[in-house]
Amino acid sequence: MGLSETISDSLSSFEKYNNKEVYNFGGFAVTGRLVSAFGGFIVIILMLMVTFSSAANSIQVGELGGIKAFTADVIITENSGPSLSGTLNEGDSVEFGYVMEQAEWDYTEEMRITEIIVSVNWDANGGAGPGRQVTFEVSSDGNGTAQSQNDGGGGGDIPITWSINPLPETVSDTADSPDDFVASFEQNGQWMGGKFTFTQASQGSILLSESVDYEITLTYYTWEFENVREIAEI
């Protein structure tokens, strides 16, 4: 028997069952069609119950309301940090910050720094001329790769910038609340340190002693958000 004949016989049997009188209650006949329809109705009800139950559980797991989008204006403020000064002879150096375990150079607990600038201002002191050479190195605790700059002549200023969390004039992000939005931009600062060296005197130093005066300073920049506002709800 072929597949088409089997399907045809099955449909014929099902149609005979639908037209068959299954029960008779005092003049009210229950046919197979009514029984099939009732069975189908029960199946549909069960499927709807399962669907609504799954939807209810999903609502309980996930909070309603979604994630909100915020934007804010960024205000940058300059702040003065520690400093030290002194005089160096040729070949001498001075170390500072985390290298010497000086706590005043530690900004790891400051969460809103955009950048730190450590600079040295130096001047030729005595000697035969301005041909001196100096080297300035700056790094942070946990990041041993120092930034280094050389300078020469009779003096000058050597600034080294250590980027922490540079921000544009306006920031945007998603968060559950304005406080969470602000907190998402916070990150730890650094414990700064380094070394300044009078590496070479001028050619005339054979006859006259030479030295350099220096002042090393730290300046750090902090951010604040103004006009925090919700721009959309996802």
N, C-alpha and C positions, 0 to 999 in steps of 0.2 A: 504494500500500500504506500503511495507517495505521500509527501508532506502536505500537499494541498488537499488530498482526500482526508487525511487525518484531521486537519484544521476544520474542514467542512463538516465532518462528522461530529466534532466537538461542539461547534457552533449550533448544529442541529439539536444535539442532546441538551445544550444549555437553553435553547429556545423552547424545547418541549417541557423542560423543567419549569421555566418561567410561566408557561401557560397551564401548568398542572395545578390542580387544586390540592394544596398540602393539608390544610385543616379546614374544618367547617364548624363554626360556632352558631348553631341555631339559625341558619339562614345567611350568616356572614362568612363568606369563603375567603380563606387566606391562600393566595396563590404563590407559586415559586417566585414570581416577579416581585411581590411585596417583600418576601424574605430576602432576596438579593439586594433590593433597594435599602432595606433596614441594615443589612450587613455592611453595605458600602457607607451608609451614614455613620455607623459606629466607627469604622476605620478612619473616616475623615475627622471625626471628633477627637479620636486618639492622637492623630497627627497634629492637630491644632494645639492640643494640650501639651505635647512634647515641645512644639515650636515656641509657645508662650513661656513655658518653663525655662527653656534655654535662654530666651531673651531676658527674662527676669534675673537669672543668674548673672548674665553679662552686665546688667546695670549695677548689680551689687558689687561686682569686682572693680569696675572702672568708675571713677568719680565723674559726675556730670560737670559741665562747664568748660572743659577743654583747657588749652594753654593760651595765655594772653601775650600779646606782643607789646613791648614798651620801647620808648625812645627817650633820650635825655641829652641835655647840653653839658659839655664837659668844661669844668673850670680848673685851671692849673695854677698852683701857688708855689712860689719859690721859698725855700726854707734853708737857713744856715745851719751847718753841722759843726763838727769839731775842727780844730786847726792846730798846727804846731809850727814852730820857727826855730832857726838856729843858723850856725855857720859851719861850713865844711871845708877842709883842706883837700888838696888833690889826692884822689884815691879813696877818700872817705865816703861813706854812705849813711843814710838814716832810714830805718824801717819803721813802719807804723801800721795801725789798724789790727786786723786779725793776726797778722804775722807776729805781733808783740802781745796778743791777747788783750788789746785795749777795747773795753766794752763800749766806750762812747762812739766807736765806729761801727757798732752792730745795729743794723736796721732790719733784721730778719722778722721782727714782730710788727713792723710797720706794713700794713696791708694795702696801702693806697699810693705807692710810689710809682711814678712813671719812669723816671731816670735819676741816676746819681752822677754828678760831675765832681771828680777829684782833680784838683789842679795844683800846680806849684808855680809860684812867682819867685824868680831868682835874679840876683844882681851880682856883678863882679865886684869884688872887694879887694882893693889894693892891687899890687902887681904891676906888670909892664904893659898891659893892653887888654883888648877885649876878645882875644882868641881862645877863650875857654870852651870846653865841651862838657855837657851834662847829659845824664840819662834818667828818665822817669818811667817807672813801671807801676801799673795798677792792676789788681785782680780782686777776686772775692773768695771768701771761704767756700770750699767745695767746687770752685772753678779755678784750677791752677793755671789756666792759659792766660797769661798776663797781656795786657795791652802796653806796648812800650813805645816811647818817643824819645828822640835825641834832639838836642838843641845846642847852639853854639853862639859865640859872640860875647857880648858884654852883659847879657841878661835877657829876660823875657818871661812870658807866661806860657805854660804847657797845660792845657786842659784835656782830660781824658773822660769821655762820656761812657757810662755803664748803663745800658738800656735794661729796664726792668719790665715795664708794661706800658709801652707808648700807646696813647689813645688819640683818636681824631677829635675834631671839635664837637661832633655829634655821634652818639653810639645808639645801637638798636639791638634788641635780642628778645627771646621769649622767656617767660618765667611765670610762676603761679601768682606772684604778688610783686608790688614795687620794691619791697625790702629784698626779696629773692633776686630781683633784677639787679639791684645795686651790688649785692653780695657776690653775684656771679663774676664780677670783674675784679674782685679782690684777689691778690696773691702776695706771697711773702717777699719782702725786700732782701737785701744782701748785707753780709758783714764784709766791709771793704777794707783793703789794706794795700801795701806796696812798698816801694823803695825808691829813694832819690839818691843819685850818685854823682859826685864831681869826678868825672872820668879822666879829664885831661886839662892841664894848665896850658897857658899860652906859651909861645916860644921864648918870650922874654922872662919867663919865670925862673930861669937859671940864675939870674942876678937878683931878682926881687920875689919875695914870697907872695903867693896868691891864694885867695880863698873865694868862696861864694856864699852870700847870704840867701836864705830861702824861707819861704812861708808856704806850707801845704795846707789847703783848705778843702772841705767837703761841702757841696751844695746839693740838696735833693729837692725834687719837685713832686708834689702830691696832687691828686685829683679829687674833685667833688662833683657830684651830679646836681644840676639844677633843672627845674621844670620837667621832672619825670612824669611822663604821660603815657596813657594806654593808647595805642594806635589801631589795634585790631584784636579780634578774638577768633581763634582758630577752632 
